[in-house]
């Protein structure tokens, strides 16, 4: 199976947040920001290789399907960033500076990202 592997195809599939079998199909789940990769995955040479790899792995011929959704990891990151912004906005010193200079927060970046 490794002899069939192509780095370009691996990179494309690597953008999926989940790949799983669903009945007679393998479903590749992509976030909306990666939906533009589907035409490349459907190119005949890539599609054929994906079908062969799925058959090698599962031992039967399966369809290849795609689903566009929301990557749960990205949703967690967005929520964490929103919570961090609220903490910054509620800080008394930040409130004072914003009021005194009629300012707004343009960028709030988390510097200590936890290891997942």
C-alpha positions in Angstrom: 0.0 0.0 0.0 2.8 2.4 0.8 4.2 2.1 -2.8 1.0 3.8 -4.0 1.4 6.7 -1.7 1.8 10.1 -3.3 2.9 13.1 -1.2 0.6 15.5 -3.0 -2.4 13.4 -2.4 -1.4 12.8 1.2 -1.1 16.6 1.7 -4.6 17.1 0.2 -6.2 14.4 2.4 -4.2 15.8 5.3 -6.4 18.8 5.3 -9.4 16.7 6.3 -10.4 16.9 9.9 -11.8 13.4 9.7 -11.8 10.4 7.4 -14.0 7.5 8.3 -16.0 4.7 6.8 -19.7 5.2 6.6 -21.4 2.0 5.3 -20.3 1.4 1.6 -18.3 4.6 1.5 -15.2 6.4 2.9 -16.1 9.9 3.8 -13.5 12.7 3.8 -14.6 15.5 6.0 -13.3 19.0 5.2 -13.9 22.4 6.8 -15.5 25.1 4.6 -12.1 26.7 4.2 -10.8 23.5 2.5 -13.8 22.8 0.4 -11.9 24.1 -2.6 -9.7 21.0 -2.4 -12.5 18.6 -3.4 -12.1 19.1 -7.2 -8.4 18.2 -6.8 -9.3 15.1 -4.8 -11.8 14.2 -7.5 -9.2 14.4 -10.3 -9.2 11.0 -12.0 -5.7 10.0 -10.9 -6.3 11.1 -7.2 -9.8 9.6 -7.1 -8.5 6.2 -8.5 -5.7 6.1 -6.0 -8.0 7.0 -3.1 -10.4 4.2 -4.1 -7.5 1.7 -4.4 -6.1 2.7 -1.0 -9.5 2.4 0.6 -10.0 -1.0 -1.0 -6.5 -2.2 0.3 -7.3 -0.9 3.8 -10.9 -2.1 4.2 -10.7 -5.2 1.9 -13.6 -4.2 -0.3 -14.5 -1.7 -3.0 -15.9 1.5 -1.4 -17.2 4.8 -2.7 -15.3 8.0 -1.9 -17.6 10.8 -0.6 -16.9 14.2 0.8 -18.6 16.2 3.5 -18.2 19.9 4.2 -18.7 21.0 7.8 -17.1 22.7 10.8 -13.8 21.3 12.1 -14.4 20.8 15.8 -10.8 21.8 16.5 -11.3 25.1 14.8 -14.5 25.8 16.7 -12.7 25.2 20.0 -9.9 27.5 18.9 -12.3 30.3 17.9 -14.2 29.9 21.2 -10.9 30.1 23.2 -9.9 33.2 21.3 -13.3 34.8 22.0 -13.0 34.0 25.7 -9.5 35.5 25.8 -10.7 38.7 24.2 -13.5 39.0 26.8 -10.9 38.5 29.6 -8.8 41.3 28.1 -11.8 43.6 27.6 -12.8 43.1 31.2 -9.4 44.0 32.6 -9.6 47.4 34.5 -6.3 48.7 33.0 -7.4 47.9 29.4 -10.8 49.5 30.0 -9.2 52.6 31.3 -6.8 52.9 28.3 -9.6 52.3 25.8 -11.8 54.9 27.5 -9.0 57.5 27.8 -7.9 57.2 24.2 -11.2 56.2 22.6 -9.5 53.1 21.5 -10.5 49.7 20.2 -8.8 46.3 20.4 -7.6 45.5 16.9 -5.8 42.2 17.6 -5.9 39.9 20.6 -3.5 37.0 20.3 -3.1 34.1 22.8 0.7 33.8 23.4 0.7 30.7 25.6 -1.1 28.1 23.5 -1.7 24.8 25.4 -0.4 21.6 23.9 -3.2 19.4 22.7 
